[in-house]
């Protein structure tokens, strides 16, 4: 999709995306690939993590997370003020959404994949346009961190029975009744 990624190898065939060569000028729709071929006929690596602050402060309007990603790091999409659409591809394997991952974005609706077990502190904080949050059928979520949805406009939410911990202020300053 014309984006050149910067990454760190985790193993011989997995990697963490740490950013792009485009930096803060990155804009538009971002479809993160599940894998990348090194060189013309080189090894294929799978992107399994989105690193801390990897896409922070960019002007992306939508992002698609591939099913190869298991971890979204701290502040990965922090202050992406134009980000309105977050999509998890196919049968997501994402287990962790890091603290402050999407703070102050403009996401409107959110479906949290069944594979997610942990939503970090403040992960979706101060997203005033966020009105709908749903957990996918079969949710394995056990932890909703403090202030996770603080400052959103959600009016209702069904917490999965798998959740054992909800942090302080997780739903403060929302439209829940």
C-alpha positions as a printed Julia matrix, in Angstrom:
177×3 Matrix{Float64}:
   0.0     0.0    0.0
   2.97    2.31  -0.55
   3.99    2.4    3.11
   7.55    1.5    4.08
   7.67    0.04   7.58
  10.44    0.14  10.14
  10.54   -3.04  12.19
  12.53   -5.02  14.72
  12.95   -8.77  14.33
  11.63  -10.71  17.31
  12.56  -14.14  15.94
  13.85  -15.27  12.56
  10.33  -15.04  11.14
   8.39  -12.56  13.33
   8.71   -8.82  13.76
   7.42   -5.78  15.65
   6.49   -2.74  13.57
   8.1     0.29  15.2
   7.03    2.92  12.67
   7.3     3.97   9.06
   9.74    6.07   7.1
   6.86    8.48   6.53
   6.69    9.51  10.21
   4.03   12.05  11.13
   3.25   12.7    7.44
   1.58    9.28   7.13
  -2.07    9.8    6.21
  -5.11    8.1    4.69
  -6.11    4.46   4.97
  -3.53    2.17   6.55
  -3.78   -1.56   5.86
  -1.01   -3.22   7.8
   0.24   -6.34   6.01
   0.36   -9.61   7.92
   3.75  -10.45   6.44
   6.66   -8.9    4.6
   9.25  -10.4    2.27
  12.78   -9.23   3.01
  14.5    -8.42  -0.26
  13.4    -9.77  -3.63
  13.4   -13.46  -2.76
  14.35  -13.23   0.91
  12.77  -14.58   4.02
   9.16  -13.85   4.85
   8.5   -12.33   8.26
   5.16  -12.07  10.0
   4.2    -8.82  11.73
   3.04   -9.99  15.17
   3.34   -6.76  17.16
   2.66   -3.08  16.65
   5.26   -1.33  18.76
   4.87    1.48  21.26
   4.05    4.79  19.54
   4.5     3.18  16.09
   1.84    5.3   14.4
   1.32    8.01  17.05
   0.51   11.53  15.88
  -0.08   10.52  12.26
  -3.01   11.6   10.08
  -4.31    8.16   9.19
  -8.08    7.96   8.77
  -8.51    4.2    9.08
  -6.41    1.24  10.09
  -6.81   -2.47   9.45
  -4.98   -4.72  11.9
  -4.02   -8.07  10.29
  -4.85  -11.34  12.0
  -1.12  -11.98  12.53
  -0.87   -9.18  15.14
  -1.08  -10.4   18.74
  -0.06   -7.18  20.51
  -0.86   -3.52  20.0
   1.69   -1.56  22.02
   1.44    1.43  24.34
   0.35    4.62  22.54
   0.55    2.87  19.15
  -2.08    5.16  17.63
  -1.89    7.92  20.27
  -3.3    11.25  19.09
  -4.26   10.06  15.62
  -6.81   12.84  15.44
  -8.2    11.77  12.03
  -8.55    8.04  12.81
 -12.27    7.19  12.53
 -12.21    3.49  11.62
 -10.44    0.61  13.37
 -10.85   -2.83  11.81
  -9.45   -6.13  13.01
  -8.94   -8.43  10.01
 -10.35  -11.93   9.7
  -9.92  -14.14  12.71
  -7.92  -11.79  14.88
  -5.22  -13.24  17.13
  -4.75   -9.95  19.02
  -4.6   -10.63  22.76
  -3.49   -7.26  24.11
  -4.38   -3.65  23.38
  -1.8    -1.48  25.12
  -2.3     1.45  27.46
  -3.32    4.69  25.74
  -3.21    2.88  22.38
  -5.95    4.96  20.73
  -6.24    8.02  23.01
  -7.91   11.04  21.38
  -8.65    9.36  18.06
 -12.05    9.77  16.37
 -13.14    6.1   16.25
 -16.95    5.9   16.06
 -17.68    2.2   16.52
 -15.51   -0.54  17.93
 -15.74   -4.32  17.96
 -13.17   -5.88  20.26
 -12.05   -9.26  18.87
 -12.81  -12.39  20.89
  -9.07  -13.08  21.22
  -8.36   -9.89  23.22
  -7.72  -10.73  26.89
  -6.42   -7.35  28.07
  -7.47   -3.8   27.32
  -4.77   -1.54  28.73
  -5.22    1.5   30.93
  -6.76    4.38  28.99
  -6.67    2.41  25.73
  -9.7     4.2   24.27
  -9.76    7.23  26.56
 -11.05   10.61  25.37
 -12.57    9.35  22.13
 -15.62   11.58  22.28
 -16.98   10.23  18.96
 -16.98    6.61  20.2
 -20.64    5.69  20.63
 -20.68    1.91  20.17
 -18.44   -0.72  21.76
 -19.1    -4.44  21.34
 -17.18   -7.52  22.37
 -17.12  -10.24  19.71
 -18.95  -13.47  20.43
 -16.79  -15.82  22.5
 -14.84  -12.96  24.09
 -11.86  -14.04  26.21
 -11.36  -10.6   27.74
 -10.44  -10.78  31.42
  -9.1    -7.29  32.11
 -10.45   -3.85  31.27
  -7.87   -1.36  32.52
  -8.53    1.85  34.41
  -9.93    4.72  32.34
 -10.16    2.42  29.29
 -13.31    4.07  27.95
 -13.23    7.26  30.03
 -14.44   10.28  28.05
 -16.26    8.34  25.33
 -19.89    8.71  24.24
 -20.94    5.09  24.7
 -24.51    4.72  25.92
 -24.52    0.98  26.65
 -22.11   -1.93  26.81
 -22.38   -5.65  27.52
 -19.41   -6.8   29.56
 -18.47  -10.41  28.76
 -18.71  -12.92  31.6
 -14.98  -13.65  31.13
 -14.06  -10.22  32.55
 -12.69  -10.52  36.09
 -11.17   -7.06  36.52
 -12.46   -3.61  35.61
 -10.14   -0.79  36.58
 -11.16    2.42  38.31
 -12.77    5.07  36.12
 -13.01    2.64  33.17
 -16.37    4.14  32.19
 -16.17    7.59  33.8
 -17.49   10.53  31.77
 -19.41    8.35  29.32
 -23.12    8.42  28.45
 -23.88    5.16  30.25
 -27.02    5.29  32.33
